[in-house]
Amino acid sequence: MSENTTNNWKDLKEIVLEKEEEKNYSSSKFQELENIVKSFLAKQDTDSTLKSLTLGALNLWSSDVHYDNSEHDVVVRFRIDGVLVDIFQLEKKHYKLFLERLKHSSNLKLNITNVPQDGKYSLDFSESKIDVRVSTLPTPYWENMVCRILDAKKAIIDFEDLWFFWTTKRMLEKAINKKNGLILVTWPTWSWKTTTLYTILSKLNTRDKKIITLEDPIEYQLKWIIQSEVNEKNGYSFEMWLKALLRQDPDIIMMWEIRDAATLEIATQASLTWHLVLSTLHTKSASDTLDRLINMWLKPYILASALDTIVAQRLVRKICPACKVEKEKSPEEVQLIKEMMKEIGMNSIPAENIKLYHGTGCEHCNNSWYKGRLWIYEIISLNNSIRNLIREWANAQEIIAEWRKLDMITMKEDGILKAIRWYTTIQEVLKVI
Ligand SMILES: [Zn+2]
């Protein structure tokens, strides 16, 4: 290892482990990583290649590393703030060598190349451990690989850092401090599913309560929480696992997802028998969730008593602080701000006087204008009038109309509020809702 490479390698570790808040996405970092990776590959040192790629991905705040095959080469791409970015290309011969090392580390079968496989590898550093989930997919040109980085430091954050405005925060705090009730966190895609749930669980995690989780798979170890992983291979179904879990006398249950009517029935029964139940559902919005739950199970009278709160959320990118400047407002943006202010009764300042900011591109954000992400939310907390509407088989529109009377804000309004506070842009909000 040359002295130069050793220094870079040391820098990389220091940046990852000690200076997370100062992450830099610049293309010079991509070049630096490419040089390190290729110098290890030239020496057939696949162990160091794997380490440097994992650390490099963490350093660039990526959630996933993609190895995408084509006929002549392999492109290494990182998902940064939800967007795929090409980092560099690998030669086929180097990729083959690395692929075998990665499969070996992840306990995948080396001789199997014609069916998809899933596995996991871990890297240990003095102060932390990074788990990486690996999945392979056969293609005509070797196997494609995607590695998801499971960084516990990113999965559990402070409750105050979940980007709730005080009204939504107060509502959720009230719900999670109840003795019982079903709380559902919903979103349309898988990504970042864990952070909100794990952060809520760690807020609730005190020695006087027993918290049990049922996960598929367990991604992060949580201190004092009893975590179990669904294993349906030996004929023990998800439903049977849930029933066994309830016999362990928990106060709080976190089940990975409401899969079907049977899971929903157990979740509602657990809620009605004095458990706080947290779970997730794949739906587009809080109102869609109500529709889906009623259609899934057709027992609205039970749902009305058991369900407490629905939290729908999306991620939007934050404006890069290094190249943030005030922007000219478009008439559409002024109109959207006006509508939002009218809906939430905000009338202290005319919409025309509100300033908007955006990024202009710089090396800190790799000219993407954005750096980092935040959540936007829509929360429905059931009160008596909403519960009565559900019992009477009201449709989602009628329930939403009732919900709007409670001064609640929609996801779009929450996003526009965050744009007029210069965290993100209206354009970014409209893209995700
Ligand atoms: Zn920038």
Boltz pocket constraint, residues with backbone or C-beta under 6 A from the ligand:
constraints:
  - pocket:
      binder: B
      contacts: [[A, 320], [A, 321], [A, 322], [A, 323], [A, 324], [A, 359], [A, 360], [A, 361], [A, 362], [A, 363], [A, 364], [A, 365], [A, 366], [A, 367], [A, 368], [A, 369], [A, 370]]
      max_distance: 6.0
